[in-house]
């Protein structure tokens, strides 16, 4: 997101028992319904507040890398005409 000038967000929470997060050992049946509902409310409120705000959300400064201009191609040779 930052590379194209869009604000990006991550909602960091305390580590919970089990894996350190996002591995092949994470299973649907190990998810906490209470945590899912709480996180859904947090993200929904954030999205609503961001959408209703009169001010733009701050963005990181966009760094634009300059690209060297392309070299002009040599003009194509004109075909010789036959008499």
mmCIF file of the N, C-alpha and C atoms, coordinates in Angstrom:
data_MODEL
# 
_entry.id   MODEL 
# 
loop_
_atom_site.group_PDB 
_atom_site.id 
_atom_site.type_symbol 
_atom_site.label_atom_id 
_atom_site.label_alt_id 
_atom_site.label_comp_id 
_atom_site.label_asym_id 
_atom_site.label_entity_id 
_atom_site.label_seq_id 
_atom_site.pdbx_PDB_ins_code 
_atom_site.Cartn_x 
_atom_site.Cartn_y 
_atom_site.Cartn_z 
_atom_site.occupancy 
_atom_site.B_iso_or_equiv 
_atom_site.pdbx_formal_charge 
_atom_site.auth_seq_id 
_atom_site.auth_comp_id 
_atom_site.auth_asym_id 
_atom_site.auth_atom_id 
_atom_site.pdbx_PDB_model_num 
ATOM 1   N N  . UNK A 1 1  ? 0.816   -1.185  0.000   1.00 0.00 ? 1  UNK A N  1 
ATOM 2   C CA . UNK A 1 1  ? 0.000   0.000   0.000   1.00 0.00 ? 1  UNK A CA 1 
ATOM 3   C C  . UNK A 1 1  ? 0.861   1.251   0.000   1.00 0.00 ? 1  UNK A C  1 
ATOM 4   N N  . UNK A 1 2  ? 1.879   1.251   0.874   1.00 0.00 ? 2  UNK A N  1 
ATOM 5   C CA . UNK A 1 2  ? 2.728   2.435   0.990   1.00 0.00 ? 2  UNK A CA 1 
ATOM 6   C C  . UNK A 1 2  ? 3.376   2.804   -0.338  1.00 0.00 ? 2  UNK A C  1 
ATOM 7   N N  . UNK A 1 3  ? 3.746   1.816   -1.126  1.00 0.00 ? 3  UNK A N  1 
ATOM 8   C CA . UNK A 1 3  ? 4.465   2.059   -2.374  1.00 0.00 ? 3  UNK A CA 1 
ATOM 9   C C  . UNK A 1 3  ? 3.635   2.852   -3.381  1.00 0.00 ? 3  UNK A C  1 
ATOM 10  N N  . UNK A 1 4  ? 2.311   2.807   -3.259  1.00 0.00 ? 4  UNK A N  1 
ATOM 11  C CA . UNK A 1 4  ? 1.467   3.541   -4.197  1.00 0.00 ? 4  UNK A CA 1 
ATOM 12  C C  . UNK A 1 4  ? 0.698   4.673   -3.520  1.00 0.00 ? 4  UNK A C  1 
ATOM 13  N N  . UNK A 1 5  ? 1.080   5.005   -2.282  1.00 0.00 ? 5  UNK A N  1 
ATOM 14  C CA . UNK A 1 5  ? 0.488   6.151   -1.606  1.00 0.00 ? 5  UNK A CA 1 
ATOM 15  C C  . UNK A 1 5  ? -0.822  5.908   -0.902  1.00 0.00 ? 5  UNK A C  1 
ATOM 16  N N  . UNK A 1 6  ? -1.164  4.651   -0.644  1.00 0.00 ? 6  UNK A N  1 
ATOM 17  C CA . UNK A 1 6  ? -2.394  4.336   0.079   1.00 0.00 ? 6  UNK A CA 1 
ATOM 18  C C  . UNK A 1 6  ? -2.068  4.021   1.534   1.00 0.00 ? 6  UNK A C  1 
ATOM 19  N N  . UNK A 1 7  ? -2.896  4.475   2.457   1.00 0.00 ? 7  UNK A N  1 
ATOM 20  C CA . UNK A 1 7  ? -2.632  4.126   3.849   1.00 0.00 ? 7  UNK A CA 1 
ATOM 21  C C  . UNK A 1 7  ? -2.937  2.645   4.079   1.00 0.00 ? 7  UNK A C  1 
ATOM 22  N N  . UNK A 1 8  ? -2.093  1.985   4.831   1.00 0.00 ? 8  UNK A N  1 
ATOM 23  C CA . UNK A 1 8  ? -2.299  0.581   5.165   1.00 0.00 ? 8  UNK A CA 1 
ATOM 24  C C  . UNK A 1 8  ? -2.378  0.436   6.677   1.00 0.00 ? 8  UNK A C  1 
ATOM 25  N N  . UNK A 1 9  ? -3.113  -0.511  7.148   1.00 0.00 ? 9  UNK A N  1 
ATOM 26  C CA . UNK A 1 9  ? -3.318  -0.678  8.582   1.00 0.00 ? 9  UNK A CA 1 
ATOM 27  C C  . UNK A 1 9  ? -3.173  -2.134  8.966   1.00 0.00 ? 9  UNK A C  1 
ATOM 28  N N  . UNK A 1 10 ? -2.677  -2.344  10.156  1.00 0.00 ? 10 UNK A N  1 
ATOM 29  C CA . UNK A 1 10 ? -2.699  -3.695  10.704  1.00 0.00 ? 10 UNK A CA 1 
ATOM 30  C C  . UNK A 1 10 ? -3.127  -3.586  12.158  1.00 0.00 ? 10 UNK A C  1 
ATOM 31  N N  . UNK A 1 11 ? -4.004  -4.457  12.528  1.00 0.00 ? 11 UNK A N  1 
ATOM 32  C CA . UNK A 1 11 ? -4.540  -4.449  13.876  1.00 0.00 ? 11 UNK A CA 1 
ATOM 33  C C  . UNK A 1 11 ? -3.770  -5.486  14.681  1.00 0.00 ? 11 UNK A C  1 
ATOM 34  N N  . UNK A 1 12 ? -2.887  -5.015  15.521  1.00 0.00 ? 12 UNK A N  1 
ATOM 35  C CA . UNK A 1 12 ? -2.023  -5.901  16.295  1.00 0.00 ? 12 UNK A CA 1 
ATOM 36  C C  . UNK A 1 12 ? -2.723  -6.246  17.603  1.00 0.00 ? 12 UNK A C  1 
ATOM 37  N N  . UNK A 1 13 ? -2.670  -7.506  17.955  1.00 0.00 ? 13 UNK A N  1 
ATOM 38  C CA . UNK A 1 13 ? -3.276  -7.946  19.207  1.00 0.00 ? 13 UNK A CA 1 
ATOM 39  C C  . UNK A 1 13 ? -2.285  -8.802  19.970  1.00 0.00 ? 13 UNK A C  1 
ATOM 40  N N  . UNK A 1 14 ? -2.610  -9.062  21.213  1.00 0.00 ? 14 UNK A N  1 
ATOM 41  C CA . UNK A 1 14 ? -1.742  -9.894  22.045  1.00 0.00 ? 14 UNK A CA 1 
ATOM 42  C C  . UNK A 1 14 ? -1.672  -11.296 21.465  1.00 0.00 ? 14 UNK A C  1 
ATOM 43  N N  . UNK A 1 15 ? -0.532  -11.920 21.653  1.00 0.00 ? 15 UNK A N  1 
ATOM 44  C CA . UNK A 1 15 ? -0.385  -13.315 21.211  1.00 0.00 ? 15 UNK A CA 1 
ATOM 45  C C  . UNK A 1 15 ? -1.292  -14.204 22.052  1.00 0.00 ? 15 UNK A C  1 
ATOM 46  N N  . UNK A 1 16 ? -1.832  -15.216 21.419  1.00 0.00 ? 16 UNK A N  1 
ATOM 47  C CA . UNK A 1 16 ? -2.670  -16.165 22.138  1.00 0.00 ? 16 UNK A CA 1 
ATOM 48  C C  . UNK A 1 16 ? -1.997  -17.530 22.105  1.00 0.00 ? 16 UNK A C  1 
ATOM 49  N N  . UNK A 1 17 ? -2.444  -18.408 22.932  1.00 0.00 ? 17 UNK A N  1 
ATOM 50  C CA . UNK A 1 17 ? -1.837  -19.742 22.998  1.00 0.00 ? 17 UNK A CA 1 
ATOM 51  C C  . UNK A 1 17 ? -1.963  -20.451 21.656  1.00 0.00 ? 17 UNK A C  1 
ATOM 52  N N  . UNK A 1 18 ? -1.046  -21.334 21.402  1.00 0.00 ? 18 UNK A N  1 
ATOM 53  C CA . UNK A 1 18 ? -1.074  -22.070 20.141  1.00 0.00 ? 18 UNK A CA 1 
ATOM 54  C C  . UNK A 1 18 ? 0.104   -21.653 19.286  1.00 0.00 ? 18 UNK A C  1 
ATOM 55  N N  . UNK A 1 19 ? -0.103  -21.603 18.008  1.00 0.00 ? 19 UNK A N  1 
ATOM 56  C CA . UNK A 1 19 ? 0.989   -21.240 17.114  1.00 0.00 ? 19 UNK A CA 1 
ATOM 57  C C  . UNK A 1 19 ? 1.284   -19.752 17.231  1.00 0.00 ? 19 UNK A C  1 
ATOM 58  N N  . UNK A 1 20 ? 2.401   -19.344 16.692  1.00 0.00 ? 20 UNK A N  1 
ATOM 59  C CA . UNK A 1 20 ? 2.768   -17.926 16.712  1.00 0.00 ? 20 UNK A CA 1 
ATOM 60  C C  . UNK A 1 20 ? 1.946   -17.148 15.693  1.00 0.00 ? 20 UNK A C  1 
ATOM 61  N N  . UNK A 1 21 ? 1.202   -17.831 14.886  1.00 0.00 ? 21 UNK A N  1 
ATOM 62  C CA . UNK A 1 21 ? 0.285   -17.178 13.956  1.00 0.00 ? 21 UNK A CA 1 
ATOM 63  C C  . UNK A 1 21 ? 0.568   -17.508 12.505  1.00 0.00 ? 21 UNK A C  1 
ATOM 64  N N  . UNK A 1 22 ? -0.468  -17.798 11.783  1.00 0.00 ? 22 UNK A N  1 
ATOM 65  C CA . UNK A 1 22 ? -0.452  -18.037 10.341  1.00 0.00 ? 22 UNK A CA 1 
ATOM 66  C C  . UNK A 1 22 ? 0.565   -19.089 9.902   1.00 0.00 ? 22 UNK A C  1 
ATOM 67  N N  . UNK A 1 23 ? 0.329   -20.281 10.324  1.00 0.00 ? 23 UNK A N  1 
ATOM 68  C CA . UNK A 1 23 ? 1.135   -21.410 9.885   1.00 0.00 ? 23 UNK A CA 1 
ATOM 69  C C  . UNK A 1 23 ? 0.195   -22.495 9.378   1.00 0.00 ? 23 UNK A C  1 
ATOM 70  N N  . UNK A 1 24 ? 0.770   -23.585 8.870   1.00 0.00 ? 24 UNK A N  1 
ATOM 71  C CA . UNK A 1 24 ? -0.068  -24.694 8.422   1.00 0.00 ? 24 UNK A CA 1 
ATOM 72  C C  . UNK A 1 24 ? -0.688  -25.438 9.603   1.00 0.00 ? 24 UNK A C  1 
ATOM 73  N N  . UNK A 1 25 ? -0.354  -25.022 10.831  1.00 0.00 ? 25 UNK A N  1 
ATOM 74  C CA . UNK A 1 25 ? -0.932  -25.646 12.021  1.00 0.00 ? 25 UNK A CA 1 
ATOM 75  C C  . UNK A 1 25 ? -2.177  -24.905 12.514  1.00 0.00 ? 25 UNK A C  1 
ATOM 76  N N  . UNK A 1 26 ? -2.509  -23.783 11.876  1.00 0.00 ? 26 UNK A N  1 
ATOM 77  C CA . UNK A 1 26 ? -3.705  -23.042 12.254  1.00 0.00 ? 26 UNK A CA 1 
ATOM 78  C C  . UNK A 1 26 ? -4.920  -23.709 11.612  1.00 0.00 ? 26 UNK A C  1 
ATOM 79  N N  . UNK A 1 27 ? -5.909  -24.012 12.431  1.00 0.00 ? 27 UNK A N  1 
ATOM 80  C CA . UNK A 1 27 ? -7.111  -24.674 11.941  1.00 0.00 ? 27 UNK A CA 1 
ATOM 81  C C  . UNK A 1 27 ? -8.339  -23.862 12.306  1.00 0.00 ? 27 UNK A C  1 
ATOM 82  N N  . UNK A 1 28 ? -9.356  -23.955 11.461  1.00 0.00 ? 28 UNK A N  1 
ATOM 83  C CA . UNK A 1 28 ? -10.605 -23.234 11.689  1.00 0.00 ? 28 UNK A CA 1 
ATOM 84  C C  . UNK A 1 28 ? -11.196 -23.557 13.060  1.00 0.00 ? 28 UNK A C  1 
ATOM 85  N N  . UNK A 1 29 ? -11.119 -24.811 13.452  1.00 0.00 ? 29 UNK A N  1 
ATOM 86  C CA . UNK A 1 29 ? -11.753 -25.203 14.719  1.00 0.00 ? 29 UNK A CA 1 
ATOM 87  C C  . UNK A 1 29 ? -11.007 -24.690 15.947  1.00 0.00 ? 29 UNK A C  1 
ATOM 88  N N  . UNK A 1 30 ? -9.823  -24.084 15.764  1.00 0.00 ? 30 UNK A N  1 
ATOM 89  C CA . UNK A 1 30 ? -9.088  -23.536 16.915  1.00 0.00 ? 30 UNK A CA 1 
ATOM 90  C C  . UNK A 1 30 ? -9.329  -22.040 17.070  1.00 0.00 ? 30 UNK A C  1 
ATOM 91  N N  . UNK A 1 31 ? -10.088 -21.439 16.158  1.00 0.00 ? 31 UNK A N  1 
ATOM 92  C CA . UNK A 1 31 ? -10.372 -20.009 16.254  1.00 0.00 ? 31 UNK A CA 1 
ATOM 93  C C  . UNK A 1 31 ? -11.346 -19.740 17.390  1.00 0.00 ? 31 UNK A C  1 
ATOM 94  N N  . UNK A 1 32 ? -11.136 -18.609 18.046  1.00 0.00 ? 32 UNK A N  1 
ATOM 95  C CA . UNK A 1 32 ? -12.025 -18.212 19.130  1.00 0.00 ? 32 UNK A CA 1 
ATOM 96  C C  . UNK A 1 32 ? -13.155 -17.360 18.560  1.00 0.00 ? 32 UNK A C  1 
ATOM 97  N N  . UNK A 1 33 ? -14.377 -17.820 18.705  1.00 0.00 ? 33 UNK A N  1 
ATOM 98  C CA . UNK A 1 33 ? -15.536 -17.071 18.199  1.00 0.00 ? 33 UNK A CA 1 
ATOM 99  C C  . UNK A 1 33 ? -15.600 -15.690 18.849  1.00 0.00 ? 33 UNK A C  1 
ATOM 100 N N  . UNK A 1 34 ? -15.283 -15.627 20.134  1.00 0.00 ? 34 UNK A N  1 
ATOM 101 C CA . UNK A 1 34 ? -15.298 -14.340 20.853  1.00 0.00 ? 34 UNK A CA 1 
ATOM 102 C C  . UNK A 1 34 ? -14.271 -13.375 20.254  1.00 0.00 ? 34 UNK A C  1 
ATOM 103 N N  . UNK A 1 35 ? -13.061 -13.858 19.970  1.00 0.00 ? 35 UNK A N  1 
ATOM 104 C CA . UNK A 1 35 ? -12.029 -13.012 19.357  1.00 0.00 ? 35 UNK A CA 1 
ATOM 105 C C  . UNK A 1 35 ? -12.439 -12.551 17.967  1.00 0.00 ? 35 UNK A C  1 
ATOM 106 N N  . UNK A 1 36 ? -13.023 -13.452 17.171  1.00 0.00 ? 36 UNK A N  1 
ATOM 107 C CA . UNK A 1 36 ? -13.467 -13.093 15.828  1.00 0.00 ? 36 UNK A CA 1 
ATOM 108 C C  . UNK A 1 36 ? -14.533 -11.995 15.862  1.00 0.00 ? 36 UNK A C  1 
ATOM 109 N N  . UNK A 1 37 ? -15.489 -12.118 16.781  1.00 0.00 ? 37 UNK A N  1 
ATOM 110 C CA . UNK A 1 37 ? -16.537 -11.111 16.888  1.00 0.00 ? 37 UNK A CA 1 
ATOM 111 C C  . UNK A 1 37 ? -15.962 -9.774  17.357  1.00 0.00 ? 37 UNK A C  1 
ATOM 112 N N  . UNK A 1 38 ? -15.081 -9.810  18.326  1.00 0.00 ? 38 UNK A N  1 
ATOM 113 C CA . UNK A 1 38 ? -14.465 -8.586  18.842  1.00 0.00 ? 38 UNK A CA 1 
ATOM 114 C C  . UNK A 1 38 ? -13.663 -7.896  17.737  1.00 0.00 ? 38 UNK A C  1 
ATOM 115 N N  . UNK A 1 39 ? -12.870 -8.660  16.994  1.00 0.00 ? 39 UNK A N  1 
ATOM 116 C CA . UNK A 1 39 ? -12.043 -8.079  15.933  1.00 0.00 ? 39 UNK A CA 1 
ATOM 117 C C  . UNK A 1 39 ? -12.905 -7.555  14.782  1.00 0.00 ? 39 UNK A C  1 
ATOM 118 N N  . UNK A 1 40 ? -14.000 -8.221  14.480  1.00 0.00 ? 40 UNK A N  1 
ATOM 119 C CA . UNK A 1 40 ? -14.894 -7.739  13.426  1.00 0.00 ? 40 UNK A CA 1 
ATOM 120 C C  . UNK A 1 40 ? -15.500 -6.391  13.809  1.00 0.00 ? 40 UNK A C  1 
ATOM 121 N N  . UNK A 1 41 ? -15.854 -6.224  15.080  1.00 0.00 ? 41 UNK A N  1 
ATOM 122 C CA . UNK A 1 41 ? -16.406 -4.945  15.551  1.00 0.00 ? 41 UNK A CA 1 
ATOM 123 C C  . UNK A 1 41 ? -15.348 -3.852  15.464  1.00 0.00 ? 41 UNK A C  1 
ATOM 124 N N  . UNK A 1 42 ? -14.126 -4.158  15.877  1.00 0.00 ? 42 UNK A N  1 
ATOM 125 C CA . UNK A 1 42 ? -13.041 -3.171  15.834  1.00 0.00 ? 42 UNK A CA 1 
ATOM 126 C C  . UNK A 1 42 ? -12.802 -2.705  14.400  1.00 0.00 ? 42 UNK A C  1 
ATOM 127 N N  . UNK A 1 43 ? -12.718 -3.646  13.462  1.00 0.00 ? 43 UNK A N  1 
ATOM 128 C CA . UNK A 1 43 ? -12.467 -3.276  12.065  1.00 0.00 ? 43 UNK A CA 1 
ATOM 129 C C  . UNK A 1 43 ? -13.656 -2.529  11.458  1.00 0.00 ? 43 UNK A C  1 
ATOM 130 N N  . UNK A 1 44 ? -14.867 -2.914  11.808  1.00 0.00 ? 44 UNK A N  1 
ATOM 131 C CA . UNK A 1 44 ? -16.048 -2.238  11.282  1.00 0.00 ? 44 UNK A CA 1 
ATOM 132 C C  . UNK A 1 44 ? -16.123 -0.801  11.791  1.00 0.00 ? 44 UNK A C  1 
ATOM 133 N N  . UNK A 1 45 ? -15.850 -0.598  13.062  1.00 0.00 ? 45 UNK A N  1 
ATOM 134 C CA . UNK A 1 45 ? -15.872 0.760   13.622  1.00 0.00 ? 45 UNK A CA 1 
ATOM 135 C C  . UNK A 1 45 ? -14.772 1.602   12.980  1.00 0.00 ? 45 UNK A C  1 
ATOM 136 N N  . UNK A 1 46 ? -13.594 1.033   12.809  1.00 0.00 ? 46 UNK A N  1 
ATOM 137 C CA . UNK A 1 46 ? -12.502 1.767   12.161  1.00 0.00 ? 46 UNK A CA 1 
ATOM 138 C C  . UNK A 1 46 ? -12.878 2.169   10.746  1.00 0.00 ? 46 UNK A C  1 
ATOM 139 N N  . UNK A 1 47 ? -13.430 1.237   9.970   1.00 0.00 ? 47 UNK A N  1 
ATOM 140 C CA . UNK A 1 47 ? -13.821 1.533   8.593   1.00 0.00 ? 47 UNK A CA 1 
ATOM 141 C C  . UNK A 1 47 ? -14.901 2.610   8.553   1.00 0.00 ? 47 UNK A C  1 
ATOM 142 N N  . UNK A 1 48 ? -15.863 2.545   9.461   1.00 0.00 ? 48 UNK A N  1 
ATOM 143 C CA . UNK A 1 48 ? -16.929 3.543   9.509   1.00 0.00 ? 48 UNK A CA 1 
ATOM 144 C C  . UNK A 1 48 ? -16.352 4.914   9.840   1.00 0.00 ? 48 UNK A C  1 
ATOM 145 N N  . UNK A 1 49 ? -15.527 4.975   10.876  1.00 0.00 ? 49 UNK A N  1 
ATOM 146 C CA . UNK A 1 49 ? -14.941 6.256   11.284  1.00 0.00 ? 49 UNK A CA 1 
ATOM 147 C C  . UNK A 1 49 ? -14.067 6.836   10.180  1.00 0.00 ? 49 UNK A C  1 
ATOM 148 N N  . UNK A 1 50 ? -13.309 5.999   9.504   1.00 0.00 ? 50 UNK A N  1 
ATOM 149 C CA . UNK A 1 50 ? -12.456 6.472   8.409   1.00 0.00 ? 50 UNK A CA 1 
ATOM 150 C C  . UNK A 1 50 ? -13.308 7.005   7.259   1.00 0.00 ? 50 UNK A C  1 
ATOM 151 N N  . UNK A 1 51 ? -14.398 6.334   6.959   1.00 0.00 ? 51 UNK A N  1 
ATOM 152 C CA . UNK A 1 51 ? -15.267 6.753   5.865   1.00 0.00 ? 51 UNK A CA 1 
ATOM 153 C C  . UNK A 1 51 ? -16.007 8.047   6.191   1.00 0.00 ? 51 UNK A C  1 
ATOM 154 N N  . UNK A 1 52 ? -16.360 8.253   7.441   1.00 0.00 ? 52 UNK A N  1 
ATOM 155 C CA . UNK A 1 52 ? -17.150 9.422   7.828   1.00 0.00 ? 52 UNK A CA 1 
ATOM 156 C C  . UNK A 1 52 ? -16.279 10.635  8.190   1.00 0.00 ? 52 UNK A C  1 
ATOM 157 N N  . UNK A 1 53 ? -14.984 10.456  8.307   1.00 0.00 ? 53 UNK A N  1 
ATOM 158 C CA . UNK A 1 53 ? -14.092 11.548  8.701   1.00 0.00 ? 53 UNK A CA 1 
ATOM 159 C C  . UNK A 1 53 ? -14.036 12.624  7.618   1.00 0.00 ? 53 UNK A C  1 
ATOM 160 N N  . UNK A 1 54 ? -13.983 13.878  8.046   1.00 0.00 ? 54 UNK A N  1 
ATOM 161 C CA . UNK A 1 54 ? -13.869 14.980  7.088   1.00 0.00 ? 54 UNK A CA 1 
ATOM 162 C C  . UNK A 1 54 ? -12.431 15.174  6.638   1.00 0.00 ? 54 UNK A C  1 
ATOM 163 N N  . UNK A 1 55 ? -11.490 14.609  7.371   1.00 0.00 ? 55 UNK A N  1 
ATOM 164 C CA . UNK A 1 55 ? -10.078 14.722  7.024   1.00 0.00 ? 55 UNK A CA 1 
ATOM 165 C C  . UNK A 1 55 ? -9.588  13.418  6.417   1.00 0.00 ? 55 UNK A C  1 
ATOM 166 N N  . UNK A 1 56 ? -8.606  13.540  5.508   1.00 0.00 ? 56 UNK A N  1 
ATOM 167 C CA . UNK A 1 56 ? -8.003  12.340  4.933   1.00 0.00 ? 56 UNK A CA 1 
ATOM 168 C C  . UNK A 1 56 ? -7.118  11.664  5.970   1.00 0.00 ? 56 UNK A C  1 
ATOM 169 N N  . UNK A 1 57 ? -7.019  10.382  5.887   1.00 0.00 ? 57 UNK A N  1 
ATOM 170 C CA . UNK A 1 57 ? -6.134  9.636   6.778   1.00 0.00 ? 57 UNK A CA 1 
ATOM 171 C C  . UNK A 1 57 ? -4.700  9.931   6.368   1.00 0.00 ? 57 UNK A C  1 
ATOM 172 N N  . UNK A 1 58 ? -3.817  10.231  7.329   1.00 0.00 ? 58 UNK A N  1 
ATOM 173 C CA . UNK A 1 58 ? -2.432  10.544  6.972   1.00 0.00 ? 58 UNK A CA 1 
ATOM 174 C C  . UNK A 1 58 ? -1.782  9.403   6.200   1.00 0.00 ? 58 UNK A C  1 
ATOM 175 N N  . UNK A 1 59 ? -0.928  9.785   5.274   1.00 0.00 ? 59 UNK A N  1 
ATOM 176 C CA . UNK A 1 59 ? -0.210  8.811   4.460   1.00 0.00 ? 59 UNK A CA 1 
ATOM 177 C C  . UNK A 1 59 ? 1.278   9.027   4.624   1.00 0.00 ? 59 UNK A C  1 
ATOM 178 N N  . UNK A 1 60 ? 2.037   7.985   4.393   1.00 0.00 ? 60 UNK A N  1 
ATOM 179 C CA . UNK A 1 60 ? 3.486   8.122   4.386   1.00 0.00 ? 60 UNK A CA 1 
ATOM 180 C C  . UNK A 1 60 ? 3.888   8.884   3.136   1.00 0.00 ? 60 UNK A C  1 
ATOM 181 N N  . UNK A 1 61 ? 5.027   9.546   3.212   1.00 0.00 ? 61 UNK A N  1 
ATOM 182 C CA . UNK A 1 61 ? 5.521   10.265  2.054   1.00 0.00 ? 61 UNK A CA 1 
ATOM 183 C C  . UNK A 1 61 ? 5.842   9.276   0.950   1.00 0.00 ? 61 UNK A C  1 
ATOM 184 N N  . UNK A 1 62 ? 5.321   9.557   -0.228  1.00 0.00 ? 62 UNK A N  1 
ATOM 185 C CA . UNK A 1 62 ? 5.539   8.679   -1.371  1.00 0.00 ? 62 UNK A CA 1 
ATOM 186 C C  . UNK A 1 62 ? 6.894   9.002   -1.981  1.00 0.00 ? 62 UNK A C  1 
ATOM 187 N N  . UNK A 1 63 ? 7.753   8.018   -2.053  1.00 0.00 ? 63 UNK A N  1 
ATOM 188 C CA . UNK A 1 63 ? 9.074   8.194   -2.646  1.00 0.00 ? 63 UNK A CA 1 
ATOM 189 C C  . UNK A 1 63 ? 8.999   7.731   -4.092  1.00 0.00 ? 63 UNK A C  1 
ATOM 190 N N  . UNK A 1 64 ? 9.256   8.661   -4.988  1.00 0.00 ? 64 UNK A N  1 
ATOM 191 C CA . UNK A 1 64 ? 9.202   8.345   -6.412  1.00 0.00 ? 64 UNK A CA 1 
ATOM 192 C C  . UNK A 1 64 ? 10.630  8.204   -6.917  1.00 0.00 ? 64 UNK A C  1 
ATOM 193 N N  . UNK A 1 65 ? 10.929  7.049   -7.460  1.00 0.00 ? 65 UNK A N  1 
ATOM 194 C CA . UNK A 1 65 ? 12.262  6.820   -8.013  1.00 0.00 ? 65 UNK A CA 1 
ATOM 195 C C  . UNK A 1 65 ? 12.276  7.315   -9.448  1.00 0.00 ? 65 UNK A C  1 
ATOM 196 N N  . UNK A 1 66 ? 13.314  8.094   -9.757  1.00 0.00 ? 66 UNK A N  1 
ATOM 197 C CA . UNK A 1 66 ? 13.413  8.604   -11.121 1.00 0.00 ? 66 UNK A CA 1 
ATOM 198 C C  . UNK A 1 66 ? 13.968  7.517   -12.026 1.00 0.00 ? 66 UNK A C  1 
ATOM 199 N N  . UNK A 1 67 ? 13.400  7.440   -13.204 1.00 0.00 ? 67 UNK A N  1 
ATOM 200 C CA . UNK A 1 67 ? 13.834  6.460   -14.192 1.00 0.00 ? 67 UNK A CA 1 
ATOM 201 C C  . UNK A 1 67 ? 14.539  7.228   -15.304 1.00 0.00 ? 67 UNK A C  1 
ATOM 202 N N  . UNK A 1 68 ? 15.692  6.733   -15.697 1.00 0.00 ? 68 UNK A N  1 
ATOM 203 C CA . UNK A 1 68 ? 16.444  7.395   -16.765 1.00 0.00 ? 68 UNK A CA 1 
ATOM 204 C C  . UNK A 1 68 ? 15.605  7.380   -18.036 1.00 0.00 ? 68 UNK A C  1 
ATOM 205 N N  . UNK A 1 69 ? 15.626  8.509   -18.778 1.00 0.00 ? 69 UNK A N  1 
ATOM 206 C CA . UNK A 1 69 ? 14.838  8.532   -20.015 1.00 0.00 ? 69 UNK A CA 1 
ATOM 207 C C  . UNK A 1 69 ? 15.373  7.532   -21.025 1.00 0.00 ? 69 UNK A C  1 
ATOM 208 N N  . UNK A 1 70 ? 14.468  6.970   -21.788 1.00 0.00 ? 70 UNK A N  1 
ATOM 209 C CA . UNK A 1 70 ? 14.861  5.987   -22.799 1.00 0.00 ? 70 UNK A CA 1 
ATOM 210 C C  . UNK A 1 70 ? 15.645  6.687   -23.904 1.00 0.00 ? 70 UNK A C  1 
ATOM 211 N N  . UNK A 1 71 ? 16.625  5.997   -24.426 1.00 0.00 ? 71 UNK A N  1 
ATOM 212 C CA . UNK A 1 71 ? 17.414  6.556   -25.531 1.00 0.00 ? 71 UNK A CA 1 
ATOM 213 C C  . UNK A 1 71 ? 16.577  6.503   -26.797 1.00 0.00 ? 71 UNK A C  1 
ATOM 214 N N  . UNK A 1 72 ? 16.761  7.543   -27.633 1.00 0.00 ? 72 UNK A N  1 
ATOM 215 C CA . UNK A 1 72 ? 16.038  7.566   -28.903 1.00 0.00 ? 72 UNK A CA 1 
ATOM 216 C C  . UNK A 1 72 ? 16.654  6.551   -29.847 1.00 0.00 ? 72 UNK A C  1 
ATOM 217 N N  . UNK A 1 73 ? 15.815  5.863   -30.534 1.00 0.00 ? 73 UNK A N  1 
ATOM 218 C CA . UNK A 1 73 ? 16.287  4.872   -31.505 1.00 0.00 ? 73 UNK A CA 1 
ATOM 219 C C  . UNK A 1 73 ? 16.818  5.609   -32.734 1.00 0.00 ? 73 UNK A C  1 
ATOM 220 N N  . UNK A 1 74 ? 17.821  5.039   -33.335 1.00 0.00 ? 74 UNK A N  1 
ATOM 221 C CA . UNK A 1 74 ? 18.369  5.626   -34.566 1.00 0.00 ? 74 UNK A CA 1 
ATOM 222 C C  . UNK A 1 74 ? 17.313  5.550   -35.647 1.00 0.00 ? 74 UNK A C  1 
ATOM 223 N N  . UNK A 1 75 ? 17.264  6.566   -36.524 1.00 0.00 ? 75 UNK A N  1 
ATOM 224 C CA . UNK A 1 75 ? 16.258  6.510   -37.587 1.00 0.00 ? 75 UNK A CA 1 
ATOM 225 C C  . UNK A 1 75 ? 16.485  5.306   -38.485 1.00 0.00 ? 75 UNK A C  1 
ATOM 226 N N  . UNK A 1 76 ? 15.392  4.731   -38.904 1.00 0.00 ? 76 UNK A N  1 
ATOM 227 C CA . UNK A 1 76 ? 15.482  3.547   -39.771 1.00 0.00 ? 76 UNK A CA 1 
ATOM 228 C C  . UNK A 1 76 ? 16.034  3.956   -41.133 1.00 0.00 ? 76 UNK A C  1 
ATOM 229 N N  . UNK A 1 77 ? 16.845  3.091   -41.703 1.00 0.00 ? 77 UNK A N  1 
ATOM 230 C CA . UNK A 1 77 ? 17.426  3.361   -43.027 1.00 0.00 ? 77 UNK A CA 1 
ATOM 231 C C  . UNK A 1 77 ? 16.323  3.285   -44.065 1.00 0.00 ? 77 UNK A C  1 
ATOM 232 N N  . UNK A 1 78 ? 16.390  4.209   -45.023 1.00 0.00 ? 78 UNK A N  1 
ATOM 233 C CA . UNK A 1 78 ? 15.396  4.202   -46.099 1.00 0.00 ? 78 UNK A CA 1 
ATOM 234 C C  . UNK A 1 78 ? 15.768  3.124   -47.112 1.00 0.00 ? 78 UNK A C  1 
ATOM 235 N N  . UNK A 1 79 ? 14.794  2.397   -47.587 1.00 0.00 ? 79 UNK A N  1 
ATOM 236 C CA . UNK A 1 79 ? 15.115  1.359   -48.584 1.00 0.00 ? 79 UNK A CA 1 
ATOM 237 C C  . UNK A 1 79 ? 15.571  2.027   -49.894 1.00 0.00 ? 79 UNK A C  1 
ATOM 238 N N  . UNK A 1 80 ? 16.518  1.371   -50.518 1.00 0.00 ? 80 UNK A N  1 
ATOM 239 C CA . UNK A 1 80 ? 17.018  1.894   -51.802 1.00 0.00 ? 80 UNK A CA 1 
ATOM 240 C C  . UNK A 1 80 ? 15.967  1.624   -52.880 1.00 0.00 ? 80 UNK A C  1 
ATOM 241 N N  . UNK A 1 81 ? 15.788  2.647   -53.718 1.00 0.00 ? 81 UNK A N  1 
ATOM 242 C CA . UNK A 1 81 ? 14.812  2.462   -54.794 1.00 0.00 ? 81 UNK A CA 1 
ATOM 243 C C  . UNK A 1 81 ? 15.525  1.850   -56.003 1.00 0.00 ? 81 UNK A C  1 
ATOM 244 N N  . UNK A 1 82 ? 14.843  1.010   -56.699 1.00 0.00 ? 82 UNK A N  1 
ATOM 245 C CA . UNK A 1 82 ? 15.421  0.363   -57.876 1.00 0.00 ? 82 UNK A CA 1 
ATOM 246 C C  . UNK A 1 82 ? 14.890  1.056   -59.129 1.00 0.00 ? 82 UNK A C  1 
ATOM 247 N N  . UNK A 1 83 ? 15.808  1.398   -60.098 1.00 0.00 ? 83 UNK A N  1 
ATOM 248 C CA . UNK A 1 83 ? 15.350  2.102   -61.321 1.00 0.00 ? 83 UNK A CA 1 
ATOM 249 C C  . UNK A 1 83 ? 14.616  1.210   -62.273 1.00 0.00 ? 83 UNK A C  1 
# 
